[in-house]
């Protein structure tokens, strides 16, 4: 092999090593952040998935919408349909949400916040907001806005290591 060929291979290997090292740093940062969120118990009284669904449903409520389509919950959370269904059922049992039929399409299922119970969710949500404010105080407004922009960009492209939302893995298919 020529000297230039060896240099080119070394440069490629270095680039691959740098990319892998950055990936390791990204995963480690992600784990630290999720551990921080989980250890701060910001979802007190709600299971994690319940808090995520409630946030989506609450945001629709704040916009004045009459609910969020169940299919949209699956798409936005990337949960399996069965997990999203169990989560919504648990929230119904707690009296926080209710399912309704679509006005135009009766086959469509919408999940809406029970307005009389909104304060219960807001107690939990305020803890999340307090943590977000602390993060903003630490990193500053500009970095917080950059974080929101970057996480939105990542979420929008639907990066996944394995499967698409709503699909089952081989073990789930056998059961």
C-alpha positions in Angstrom: 0.0 0.0 0.0 1.3 3.5 -0.8 2.1 6.0 1.9 -0.8 8.2 0.8 -3.1 5.2 1.1 -1.9 4.6 4.6 -2.4 8.3 5.5 -5.9 8.2 4.1 -6.8 5.1 6.1 -5.4 6.6 9.3 -7.4 9.7 8.8 -10.6 7.7 8.2 -9.8 5.6 11.3 -9.2 8.7 13.4 -12.4 10.2 12.2 -14.3 7.0 13.0 -12.7 6.9 16.5 -13.6 10.6 17.1 -17.2 9.9 16.0 -17.4 6.9 18.3 -15.9 8.9 21.2 -18.4 11.7 20.7 -21.2 9.1 20.6 -19.9 7.7 24.0 -19.9 11.3 25.4 -23.4 11.9 24.1 -24.8 8.7 25.6 -23.1 9.4 29.0 -24.6 13.0 29.0 -28.0 11.6 28.1 -27.8 9.0 31.0 -26.7 11.7 33.5 -29.6 14.0 32.4 -32.3 11.3 32.6 -30.9 10.2 36.0 -31.2 13.8 37.2 -34.8 14.0 36.0 -35.7 10.6 37.4 -34.0 11.2 40.8 -35.7 14.6 41.2 -39.0 12.7 41.3 -40.7 15.3 39.1 -43.4 12.8 38.2 -44.4 12.3 41.8 -47.8 10.5 42.0 -47.6 9.6 38.3 -45.6 6.9 36.6 -43.2 8.3 34.1 -45.2 7.4 31.0 -48.3 8.8 32.7 -46.6 12.1 33.2 -45.5 12.2 29.6 -49.0 11.6 28.3 -50.5 14.1 30.7 -48.0 16.7 29.5 -49.2 16.2 25.9 -52.9 16.2 26.8 -52.4 19.2 29.1 -50.7 21.2 26.3 -53.7 20.5 24.0 -56.0 21.7 26.8 -54.0 24.9 27.2 -54.4 25.5 23.5 -58.2 25.2 23.9 -58.3 21.9 21.9 -60.9 19.3 22.9 -58.4 16.6 23.3 -55.5 14.8 21.6 -55.9 12.0 19.1 -54.8 8.7 20.6 -52.8 8.1 17.4 -51.0 11.4 18.1 -50.0 10.2 21.6 -48.5 7.1 20.1 -46.7 9.1 17.4 -45.3 11.8 19.8 -44.3 9.4 22.6 -43.1 6.6 20.3 -44.8 4.2 22.7 -46.3 0.9 21.5 -50.0 1.2 21.1 -50.6 -1.3 23.8 -48.4 0.7 26.3 -50.0 3.9 25.3 -53.4 2.3 25.9 -52.4 1.0 29.3 -51.1 4.4 30.2 -54.3 6.2 29.2 -56.3 3.6 31.0 -54.3 4.2 34.2 -54.9 8.0 33.8 -58.6 7.4 33.3 -58.7 5.3 36.5 -57.1 8.3 38.3 -59.8 10.5 36.9 -57.3 12.8 35.1 -58.3 12.1 31.5 -61.2 10.7 29.5 -61.5 9.2 26.1 -64.0 10.7 23.6 -65.0 9.9 20.1 -64.1 12.2 17.2 -66.7 14.8 16.2 -66.3 14.0 12.5 -65.0 10.4 12.6 -66.6 8.4 15.3 -63.8 5.7 14.9 -61.2 8.2 16.1 -60.4 8.3 19.8 -59.4 11.4 21.6 -57.9 11.8 25.1 -58.9 14.9 26.9 -58.0 16.4 30.3 -60.8 16.3 32.9 -60.8 20.1 33.7 -62.0 19.6 37.2 -58.9 17.5 37.9 -56.3 19.7 36.1 -55.0 21.1 39.5 -53.8 17.6 40.4 -51.7 17.4 37.3 -50.5 21.0 37.8 -49.0 20.1 41.2 -46.8 17.6 39.5 -46.2 19.8 36.5 -45.0 22.7 38.7 -42.2 20.6 40.1 -41.1 20.0 36.5 -41.2 23.7 35.8 -39.2 24.5 38.9 -36.5 22.1 37.8 -36.5 23.6 34.3 -36.1 27.1 35.9 -33.1 25.8 37.9 -31.6 24.4 34.7 -32.1 27.8 33.0 -30.5 29.6 35.9 -27.4 27.3 35.6 -27.0 27.3 31.8 -28.5 30.6 30.9 -31.3 31.6 28.5 -29.3 31.3 25.3 -28.1 27.7 26.1 -31.6 26.8 27.2 -33.1 28.0 24.0 -30.3 26.1 22.1 -31.1 23.0 24.1 -34.8 23.3 23.2 -34.0 23.8 19.5 -31.5 20.9 19.4 -33.8 18.4 21.2 -36.7 19.4 18.9 -34.5 18.8 15.9 -33.5 15.4 17.2 -37.1 14.4 18.0 -38.4 15.7 14.6 -36.1 13.3 12.7 -37.3 10.3 14.7 -33.9 8.8 15.3 -34.3 5.2 16.6 -31.8 2.5 17.4 -34.3 -0.3 16.7 -37.9 -0.1 15.6 -40.6 2.3 14.6 -43.3 3.3 17.1 -46.2 1.0 17.3 -44.3 -2.0 16.0 -43.5 -5.1 18.0 -40.2 -6.9 18.5 -39.9 -10.7 18.0 -40.6 -11.5 21.6 -43.8 -9.3 21.7 -44.9 -11.0 18.4 -44.7 -14.5 20.0 -46.8 -13.5 23.0 
